[in-house]
Amino acid sequence: MRNFFNIPIIIIGLALIILGLRWMIVDQPWMLDQVANEERLGMTFDQLFNDEINRTLPSYLKQVYRFFGLWVIIIGLFVCGFSRPIMTSNPSVRVLLLICIGIMCYSGFALAVFWIPSSPFIYLGFTMIILHVVSFYAHINYN
């Protein structure tokens, strides 16, 4: 049961690290979810950036996404760090991990479904929920 608890949590942590790296490395990170973002904006990015007042908006968005990516990487590192077997042998640590990751997964999924339902990140969120459920089941049956 230990592996059934740890492996899904580690996968979630690694996914967060990879997502964060993508948001930090990509030149136009807002384009990673272009269709959903443009749908939410009600216009294309070309239209948005064409106005003179929005000339510096791409630089600002890049800065915001870089900080966002950094925070996602840090959260992923924390998740991976606290999902090591030496840490998860303590039931209190397992419960705390399940609560924090659960809040992140379920609330993130709910916000994505509500605000950006056409986003491909919906599938990632659903996958993270399945991984969380597997870990929760493993926690209940942990020896």
C-alpha positions as CSV (number, residue, x, y, z in Angstrom):
1,M,0.0,0.0,0.0
2,R,2.9,2.3,0.6
3,N,3.7,2.4,-3.1
4,F,0.0,2.9,-4.0
5,F,0.1,6.0,-1.7
6,N,3.5,7.4,-2.8
7,I,3.6,6.9,-6.5
8,P,0.4,8.8,-7.4
9,I,1.5,11.7,-5.1
10,I,5.0,11.7,-6.7
11,I,3.3,11.8,-10.2
12,I,1.3,14.8,-9.2
13,G,4.4,16.5,-7.9
14,L,6.4,15.8,-11.1
15,A,3.4,17.0,-13.2
16,L,3.5,20.3,-11.3
17,I,7.2,20.6,-11.8
18,I,6.9,20.0,-15.5
19,L,4.0,22.4,-15.9
20,G,5.9,25.1,-14.0
21,L,8.9,24.6,-16.2
22,R,6.8,24.9,-19.3
23,W,5.3,28.2,-18.1
24,M,8.8,29.5,-17.3
25,I,10.5,28.4,-20.5
26,V,7.9,29.0,-23.2
27,D,8.2,32.4,-24.9
28,Q,4.5,33.0,-25.0
29,P,3.1,30.9,-22.1
30,W,-0.4,32.3,-22.5
31,M,-0.5,30.4,-25.8
32,L,-0.3,27.0,-24.1
33,D,-4.0,27.3,-23.5
34,Q,-4.8,29.6,-26.3
35,V,-8.3,28.4,-27.2
36,A,-9.6,28.6,-23.7
37,N,-7.8,31.9,-22.9
38,E,-9.2,33.5,-26.1
39,E,-12.6,32.1,-25.3
40,R,-12.5,33.6,-21.8
41,L,-11.2,37.0,-23.2
42,G,-13.8,37.1,-25.9
43,M,-11.2,38.1,-28.4
44,T,-7.9,36.8,-30.0
45,F,-4.6,37.6,-28.6
46,D,-3.8,39.4,-31.9
47,Q,-6.8,41.7,-31.3
48,L,-5.8,42.2,-27.7
49,F,-2.2,43.1,-28.5
50,N,-3.0,45.3,-31.5
51,D,-4.3,48.2,-29.4
52,E,-1.5,50.7,-28.6
53,I,-2.5,50.7,-24.9
54,N,-1.8,47.0,-24.8
55,R,1.6,47.2,-26.5
56,T,3.5,46.1,-23.3
57,L,1.0,43.5,-22.2
58,P,2.9,40.5,-23.7
59,S,5.9,41.4,-21.5
60,Y,3.7,41.8,-18.4
61,L,2.0,38.5,-19.1
62,K,5.4,36.8,-19.6
63,Q,6.5,38.1,-16.2
64,V,3.3,36.9,-14.5
65,Y,3.5,33.5,-16.0
66,R,7.2,33.2,-15.0
67,F,6.3,33.9,-11.4
68,F,3.3,31.5,-11.6
69,G,5.6,28.8,-13.1
70,L,8.1,29.3,-10.3
71,W,5.4,28.8,-7.6
72,V,4.0,25.7,-9.4
73,I,7.5,24.3,-9.5
74,I,8.0,25.0,-5.8
75,I,4.7,23.3,-4.9
76,G,5.7,20.3,-7.0
77,L,9.0,20.1,-5.2
78,F,7.2,20.2,-1.8
79,V,4.8,17.5,-2.9
80,C,7.7,15.3,-4.1
81,G,9.7,16.0,-1.0
82,F,7.0,15.1,1.4
83,S,5.9,12.0,-0.5
84,R,9.1,10.1,0.2
85,P,8.5,6.9,2.1
86,I,10.3,8.1,5.2
87,M,7.9,11.0,5.4
88,T,4.7,9.1,4.5
89,S,5.3,6.4,7.1
90,N,3.8,8.9,9.5
91,P,0.0,8.9,9.2
92,S,-0.2,12.6,10.1
93,V,2.0,13.5,7.2
94,R,-0.1,11.3,4.9
95,V,-3.3,13.0,6.0
96,L,-1.8,16.5,5.7
97,L,-0.6,15.6,2.2
98,L,-4.0,14.3,1.2
99,I,-5.7,17.4,2.5
100,C,-3.5,19.9,0.8
101,I,-3.2,18.1,-2.5
102,G,-7.0,17.4,-2.4
103,I,-7.8,21.0,-1.9
104,M,-5.4,21.9,-4.8
105,C,-6.8,19.3,-7.1
106,Y,-10.5,19.6,-6.5
107,S,-10.7,23.4,-6.3
108,G,-8.4,23.8,-9.3
109,F,-10.6,21.3,-11.3
110,A,-13.8,23.1,-10.2
111,L,-12.4,26.5,-11.1
112,A,-11.2,25.2,-14.5
113,V,-14.6,23.6,-15.3
114,F,-16.3,26.8,-14.3
115,W,-14.0,29.4,-15.8
116,I,-12.3,27.7,-18.8
117,P,-14.3,24.6,-19.7
118,S,-12.7,24.2,-23.1
119,S,-9.2,24.0,-21.6
120,P,-7.1,20.8,-22.1
121,F,-6.0,21.3,-18.5
122,I,-9.4,19.9,-17.5
123,Y,-8.1,16.4,-18.4
124,L,-5.0,17.0,-16.4
125,G,-7.1,18.1,-13.4
126,F,-9.3,15.0,-13.7
127,T,-6.2,12.8,-13.9
128,M,-4.8,14.4,-10.7
129,I,-8.2,13.7,-9.0
130,I,-7.9,10.1,-9.9
131,L,-4.4,9.9,-8.6
132,H,-5.5,11.6,-5.4
133,V,-8.3,9.1,-5.0
134,V,-5.9,6.2,-5.4
135,S,-3.6,7.7,-2.7
136,F,-6.6,8.2,-0.4
137,Y,-7.6,4.6,-0.9
138,A,-4.1,3.5,-0.2
139,H,-4.0,5.6,2.9
140,I,-7.2,4.0,4.3
141,N,-5.7,0.5,3.7
142,Y,-2.1,1.4,4.8
143,N,-0.6,-1.1,7.3
